[in-house]
Amino acid sequence: MINAINGCGAAAKFALAPAEPLESRAALLTSEIRYRRLFEAARDGILILDPATRKITDSNPFMAELLGYSREELLGKELWEIGLLKDEEASREAFRELREKRFIRYEDLPLQTKTGRRREVEFVSNLYKEDVQDVIQCNIRDITERKQREGVLRRAKEQLSNQAAELERVVVERTASLQETVGELQAFSYSVSHDMRAPLRAMQGFAQCLLDDYSSKLDERGVSHLQQIMRSAIRLDHLIQDVLSYSKVLHAKGQMGPVDLDGLMRDIIATYPNGQKAVFHIQGKLPKVLGNEAFLTQCFSNLLGNASKFVEPGTIPHIEIGAETHESVKPVAREQTAGASTLPRSGAATVRIWIKDNGIGISPENHERIFRMFERIHPAKDYEGAGIGLAIVRKAAERMGAQVGFESELGKGSRFWMQLQKG
């Protein structure tokens, strides 16, 4: 290797060692040339120092490029004189540590170029022997751009952290506002339930009294007006009840648990109004499911009500009810679906409960509409209702993490289903 302290090159060594075999001297010369090429081409600054004087004895071209000094200006200077260490005392302390450990490493060491420009460098110094002499080699890597990128990243993280804190504050504020709004809506629902329905019941009662006591004194037109008042009051009362039901589904806690679907469905059918003639048939024993009993009661009451209501005039509703168990979640077929916000986890057994009717069916252009609020696809004079029932079913299914959907063809009835996790 080149002797950087006494300045003798490889050629001088080659001349001063005539006793060495020719092959060894040739190999040494090749090694010296290879090292010098690496030394000259390195893109890190390299300095060679004399341990006795702490002065620079050699410098590679990149070091001169980094600092703005010529090689001649660097030779003979100590590190602190070229801005690598704070002062002479710091230089002495670094060299004492180097003699003890034979290796030192500094990160984020500030360096000032000849023009006063500040650079951030990584400084590594080794003390080793070259022949019989100690030599110090210092490697200086410019990490200014890296530190700048780290600074940009750090500031970006701080900005993101501040934005996250601000977002959290906004969320807390809006959540509190939403909770207040929900409380107001619940109070409004209570008012609707009690204060608004009372006048409606009074209207119905007085209209009925007039019909019972004074119908003989009224002409046909007067009786018709009274009957229209009663029908309108009843329709509005049903609408209010449906809106309240939807509100309850939205805001109820909806705790989940095993539900005896067979018992629930038979109880609903047993309490079905006697005035509405319908034939029900349950296929086998329905399984248990994981759901909310109140939500399921609301859902199946609405679905059974629709199945018995939407039939051709003079037709007796025939309603079949069944269930299918699936051992794992499968992709839903090309059926009209709603809900399904949180399906059971993959691999969990599910139950699909279906209700099939012999009703009028649903035309394809109305398939997208029927689960929306206040969507009526038939005139009120033909079929009563507010257009909320299936919206309640959809929302209750979402609250339970279930799917609800249907298959239907105009004039050939419908088959509505709900898919839940097996209980």
Disulfide bonds with the S-S distance in Angstrom:
none
